[in-house]
Amino acid sequence: MRFDTPQSLSSVLQDFLDKFPQKRKLRQGMVLSAFEEVVGKRIAQEAEDLHFEGNKLVMKVKNPSWRHEIHANRFSIAKRLNSKVKSDVVGDIVVRS
């Protein structure tokens, strides 16, 4: 017989992530997989070679106007991505052409 109270799946998952030895890599993967959902399909289509270099999310964008648009909004995008994964994984966003 169990006397502990049931926990929500999200709180159990959060406990696991807090103790997981590779949690930074895991959360970076979560950011990459949530990128399109957070920034929208149009920006996600422009971003290529999305990867992390330390705490910087790096992407390549061919079109100069999209490069400028993403660069100008990088802090807002980083904040939304961090909020999505409930962690400060994205320190900055680097947009290359």
Secondary structure by P-SEA (a helix, b strand, c coil): ccccccccaaaaaaaaaaaccaaaaaaaaaaaaaccccccaaaaaaccccccccccbbbbbccaaaaaaaaaaaaaaaaaaaaaaccccccbbbbcc
